[in-house]
Amino acid sequence: MTRTEIEEKVRNFLIDDLEIDEDKIFDDAKLKDDMGIDSLDFVDIVVIVERNFGFKIKPEEMVGVTTLRQFVDYIQSKVG
């Protein structure tokens, strides 16, 4: 799966499933501060990522992942 495909899937679930405004979704957007993703949203993200990308997010691996770019990097490292 290419990075572009990963970015598209992530963008789609952020808009469709988490109802985040499209204008808040950009590479350097902070997941918490800019997009408003909270701990309840993160539970949904774990399920969505497992369904779309076939792996389960380990919370300890997400330490330090604060931006959308870092989140896509993390997914790419798992599926790449």
MARKOL-299637 format. One line per field, with one value per residue: x, y, z of N, C-alpha, C, O, CB in turn; residue number from 1; chain. Coordinates in Angstrom, 1 decimal, padded with zeros to 4 digits. Glycine has a CB too. Example, Ala and Ser with C-alpha at 12.3 -4.5 7.8 and 13.67 -1.06 7.14 Angstrom:
<rs>
n.u = 013.2;012.8 .
n.v = -005.7;-002.2 .
n.w = 007.8;007.1 .
ca.u = 012.3;013.7 .
ca.v = -004.5;-001.1 .
ca.w = 007.8;007.1 .
c.u = 013.2;012.9 .
c.v = -003.3;000.0 .
c.w = 007.8;007.9 .
o.u = 014.2;013.4 .
o.v = -003.3;001.1 .
o.w = 008.5;008.0 .
cb.u = 011.3;014.1 .
cb.v = -004.5;-000.6 .
cb.w = 009.0;005.7 .
resi = 1;2 .
chain = A;A .
</rs>
This chain:
<rs>
n.u = 000.9;000.6;001.9;000.2;-002.2;-002.6;-002.8;-005.1;-007.1;-006.9;-007.7;-010.3;-011.6;-011.3;-012.9;-015.4;-016.0;-015.2;-016.1;-014.6;-013.8;-012.9;-011.1;-009.5;-007.8;-004.6;-001.1;000.6;-001.2;-002.1;-003.2;-004.7;-004.9;-005.5;-007.3;-009.0;-009.2;-010.0;-009.7;-011.9;-012.4;-010.0;-010.3;-012.2;-010.6;-008.7;-010.2;-011.0;-008.6;-007.7;-009.6;-009.3;-006.6;-005.5;-004.0;-003.4;-003.4;-000.9;-000.9;001.5;003.2;002.3;003.1;004.4;003.4;002.0;001.1;-000.8;000.8;002.8;001.2;000.3;002.9;003.4;001.4;002.2;004.6;003.8;002.3;003.8 .
n.v = -001.2;002.2;005.3;007.4;006.1;005.3;007.8;008.7;006.9;007.4;010.1;009.9;008.3;010.0;012.2;011.0;009.0;010.2;012.7;015.0;018.3;019.0;021.0;021.1;019.0;018.4;017.8;018.7;019.0;019.0;016.1;016.2;018.9;020.5;019.0;018.0;015.4;013.1;011.0;009.2;009.2;008.1;005.5;004.7;005.1;003.1;000.8;001.3;001.5;-001.1;-002.4;-001.3;-001.4;-003.8;-004.3;-004.0;-001.2;-000.4;001.1;002.0;002.3;004.6;006.7;010.0;010.4;013.0;014.5;014.5;013.7;012.2;010.2;008.9;008.1;006.2;004.3;003.6;002.4;000.1;-001.3;-001.1 .
n.w = 000.0;-000.9;000.3;-000.4;-000.7;001.9;003.2;002.0;002.9;005.6;005.7;004.7;006.8;008.9;008.2;007.5;009.6;012.1;011.8;011.4;010.4;007.1;006.5;008.7;008.4;007.7;006.9;009.1;011.1;014.5;016.2;018.6;019.4;017.1;015.5;017.4;018.4;020.8;023.8;023.5;020.8;020.0;020.7;018.8;016.5;016.8;016.3;013.6;012.3;012.6;011.1;008.5;007.9;008.9;011.3;014.8;016.8;019.1;022.2;023.4;021.3;020.1;021.6;021.5;018.9;017.5;015.4;012.3;010.1;011.5;012.4;010.0;009.2;011.1;010.6;008.0;008.6;009.7;007.8;005.5 .
ca.u = 000.0;001.4;001.6;-000.9;-003.4;-002.8;-003.3;-006.5;-007.9;-007.0;-008.5;-011.7;-012.2;-011.4;-014.1;-016.7;-016.3;-015.0;-016.7;-013.6;-013.9;-011.9;-010.1;-008.6;-006.9;-003.4;000.0;001.2;-002.2;-002.0;-004.3;-005.5;-005.2;-006.0;-008.4;-009.9;-009.3;-009.9;-009.5;-013.0;-012.1;-008.9;-010.9;-012.8;-009.5;-008.1;-011.1;-011.0;-007.3;-007.6;-010.5;-008.8;-005.1;-005.2;-003.2;-004.0;-002.5;-000.4;-000.8;002.9;003.8;001.7;003.8;005.1;002.7;001.1;000.6;-001.3;002.0;003.4;000.2;000.4;004.2;003.2;000.6;003.0;005.7;003.2;001.7;004.7 .
ca.v = 000.0;003.4;006.4;008.2;005.3;005.4;009.1;008.8;006.1;008.1;011.3;009.5;008.0;011.2;013.0;010.2;008.4;011.0;013.9;016.2;019.2;018.8;022.1;020.8;017.9;018.7;017.1;019.1;019.2;018.2;015.3;016.6;020.4;021.0;018.2;017.8;014.0;012.9;009.6;008.4;009.1;007.2;004.1;004.4;005.0;001.7;-000.2;001.7;001.2;-002.5;-002.8;-000.8;-001.7;-005.1;-004.4;-003.4;-000.1;-000.6;002.5;002.4;002.7;005.9;007.8;010.9;010.6;014.1;015.1;013.6;013.2;011.1;009.1;008.3;007.4;005.0;003.3;003.1;001.5;-001.2;-001.9;-000.9 .
ca.w = 000.0;-001.0;001.3;-000.9;-000.4;003.4;003.5;001.5;003.8;006.9;005.5;004.6;008.0;009.8;007.7;007.5;010.9;013.2;011.5;011.5;009.3;006.1;006.5;009.8;008.1;007.0;007.4;010.4;012.1;015.7;016.4;019.7;019.5;015.8;015.0;018.5;018.7;022.3;024.1;023.0;019.4;019.8;020.7;017.4;015.6;016.9;015.6;012.2;011.7;012.5;010.0;007.2;007.6;009.3;012.5;016.0;017.4;020.5;022.7;023.7;020.0;019.7;022.4;020.6;017.7;017.8;014.2;011.3;009.4;012.3;012.5;008.7;009.2;012.0;009.8;006.9;009.1;010.0;006.6;004.4 .
c.u = 000.9;001.0;000.4;-002.2;-003.7;-003.4;-004.8;-007.5;-008.1;-007.9;-010.0;-012.3;-012.2;-012.6;-015.4;-017.0;-016.2;-015.6;-015.8;-013.7;-012.7;-010.8;-009.2;-007.6;-005.8;-002.2;000.5;000.1;-002.0;-003.3;-005.3;-005.9;-005.9;-007.3;-009.4;-010.1;-009.1;-009.8;-010.7;-012.8;-011.0;-009.4;-011.5;-011.7;-008.8;-008.9;-011.0;-009.7;-007.2;-008.5;-009.9;-007.4;-004.7;-004.2;-003.8;-002.9;-002.2;-000.2;000.7;003.7;003.4;002.3;004.6;004.5;001.7;000.5;000.0;-000.2;002.6;002.5;000.3;001.8;004.1;002.5;001.5;004.1;005.1;002.7;002.7;005.5 .
c.v = 001.2;004.4;007.2;007.4;005.3;006.7;009.3;008.1;006.9;009.3;010.9;009.1;009.1;012.0;012.2;009.6;009.3;012.4;015.2;017.0;019.0;019.8;022.0;019.7;018.3;018.0;017.4;019.4;018.3;017.4;015.8;018.1;020.9;020.3;017.8;016.3;013.8;011.4;008.7;008.2;008.1;005.8;003.7;004.3;003.6;000.7;000.1;001.3;-000.3;-003.0;-002.5;-001.2;-003.1;-005.3;-003.6;-002.4;-000.5;000.8;002.9;002.8;004.1;007.1;008.7;011.1;011.8;014.7;014.1;013.0;012.0;009.9;008.3;007.5;006.2;003.9;002.7;002.2;000.1;-002.0;-001.9;-002.1 .
c.w = 000.0;000.1;000.9;-000.6;001.1;003.7;003.1;002.4;005.1;006.8;005.5;005.9;009.0;009.5;008.0;008.9;012.1;013.0;011.7;010.2;008.4;006.1;007.7;009.6;007.2;007.7;008.8;011.5;013.3;016.0;017.5;019.6;018.2;015.4;016.1;018.8;020.2;022.5;023.6;021.5;019.1;019.8;019.4;016.4;015.6;016.1;014.0;011.6;011.6;011.3;008.6;006.9;008.1;010.5;013.6;016.6;018.8;021.1;023.0;022.4;019.6;020.6;021.4;019.3;018.0;016.6;013.2;010.5;010.2;012.4;011.2;008.7;010.0;011.2;008.7;007.4;009.4;008.8;005.4;004.2 .
o.u = 001.8;000.0;-000.4;-003.2;-004.8;-004.3;-005.5;-008.5;-009.2;-008.7;-010.8;-013.4;-013.1;-013.3;-016.3;-018.2;-017.0;-015.6;-016.3;-013.8;-011.5;-009.6;-008.2;-006.8;-006.0;-002.3;000.7;000.4;-001.7;-004.4;-006.5;-007.1;-006.8;-008.3;-010.5;-011.2;-008.0;-009.7;-010.4;-013.1;-011.1;-008.8;-011.3;-011.8;-008.5;-008.3;-010.9;-009.7;-006.7;-008.0;-010.0;-007.0;-003.6;-003.6;-004.6;-001.8;-003.0;000.6;001.0;004.6;004.0;002.0;005.4;004.9;000.6;-000.5;000.3;-000.3;002.9;002.9;000.3;001.8;004.6;002.9;001.5;004.4;005.8;002.8;002.6;006.4 .
o.v = 001.3;004.3;007.5;008.0;005.4;006.8;009.9;008.6;006.9;009.6;011.6;009.5;009.2;012.6;012.7;009.8;009.2;013.2;016.2;016.5;018.9;019.5;022.7;019.4;018.5;017.7;016.5;019.9;017.2;018.0;015.8;018.4;021.7;020.9;017.3;015.9;014.2;010.6;007.5;007.1;007.4;004.9;002.6;003.4;003.1;-000.1;-000.9;000.7;-000.8;-003.9;-003.2;-001.4;-003.5;-006.3;-002.7;-002.7;-000.8;001.6;004.1;003.5;004.7;008.2;008.2;012.0;011.5;015.5;012.9;011.8;011.0;008.8;007.0;006.4;005.1;002.8;001.5;001.2;-000.9;-003.2;-002.7;-002.1 .
o.w = 000.8;000.7;001.7;-000.2;001.5;004.5;003.8;002.8;005.7;007.6;006.1;006.2;009.9;010.4;008.6;009.4;013.0;013.9;012.3;009.1;008.8;005.9;007.8;010.4;006.0;008.8;009.7;012.5;013.2;015.9;017.3;019.7;018.4;014.9;015.8;019.3;020.7;021.6;023.2;021.0;018.1;019.1;018.9;015.5;014.6;015.4;013.3;010.5;010.6;010.6;007.7;005.7;007.9;010.6;013.4;016.7;019.6;020.5;022.8;022.5;018.7;020.3;020.7;018.5;018.6;016.7;013.4;010.2;009.6;012.4;011.2;008.2;009.6;011.2;008.5;006.7;009.5;008.7;004.4;003.3 .
cb.u = -001.0;001.3;002.9;-000.8;-003.2;-001.4;-002.4;-006.7;-007.3;-005.5;-008.0;-011.8;-011.5;-010.1;-013.9;-016.6;-015.4;-013.5;-018.0;-012.2;-014.0;-012.5;-010.8;-009.4;-007.8;-003.2;001.2;002.0;-003.6;-001.7;-003.9;-004.7;-003.9;-005.0;-007.9;-011.2;-008.3;-011.1;-009.4;-014.3;-011.8;-007.8;-012.0;-013.7;-008.5;-008.0;-012.5;-011.3;-006.1;-008.1;-011.9;-008.8;-004.3;-004.7;-001.7;-004.3;-003.2;000.9;-001.5;003.6;003.6;000.2;004.6;006.5;002.0;001.9;001.7;-002.2;003.1;003.7;-001.2;000.3;005.2;002.4;-000.7;003.7;006.3;002.0;000.5;005.6 .
cb.v = 000.0;004.0;007.3;008.4;003.8;005.1;010.2;008.3;004.7;008.5;012.0;008.3;006.8;012.1;013.4;009.1;007.2;011.1;014.1;015.7;020.7;018.8;023.4;020.5;016.7;020.3;017.2;020.3;018.9;019.1;013.8;016.4;021.1;021.0;016.9;018.4;013.2;013.5;009.4;009.0;010.5;007.5;004.0;005.6;006.1;001.3;000.0;003.2;001.7;-003.2;-002.1;000.7;-000.6;-005.8;-003.9;-004.4;001.3;-001.5;002.6;001.2;001.7;005.9;007.2;010.3;009.3;015.1;016.0;014.4;014.3;011.7;009.6;009.3;008.4;005.4;003.9;004.3;002.1;-001.0;-001.3;000.2 .
cb.w = 001.2;-002.4;001.4;-002.4;-000.9;004.1;002.7;000.1;004.0;007.3;004.2;003.6;008.6;009.6;006.3;006.6;011.0;013.5;012.2;011.7;009.7;004.7;006.6;011.1;007.5;006.8;006.5;010.2;011.5;017.0;016.7;021.0;019.7;014.7;014.4;018.2;017.8;023.1;025.6;023.3;018.8;020.8;021.9;017.0;015.9;018.4;016.1;012.0;012.6;013.8;010.1;007.2;008.2;008.2;012.2;017.1;017.3;020.5;024.0;024.4;019.0;019.9;023.5;020.4;017.1;018.6;013.5;010.3;009.1;013.7;012.7;007.6;009.8;013.3;009.3;006.2;010.4;010.9;006.1;004.7 .
resi = 1;2;3;4;5;6;7;8;9;10;11;12;13;14;15;16;17;18;19;20;21;22;23;24;25;26;27;28;29;30;31;32;33;34;35;36;37;38;39;40;41;42;43;44;45;46;47;48;49;50;51;52;53;54;55;56;57;58;59;60;61;62;63;64;65;66;67;68;69;70;71;72;73;74;75;76;77;78;79;80 .
chain = A;A;A;A;A;A;A;A;A;A;A;A;A;A;A;A;A;A;A;A;A;A;A;A;A;A;A;A;A;A;A;A;A;A;A;A;A;A;A;A;A;A;A;A;A;A;A;A;A;A;A;A;A;A;A;A;A;A;A;A;A;A;A;A;A;A;A;A;A;A;A;A;A;A;A;A;A;A;A;A .
</rs>
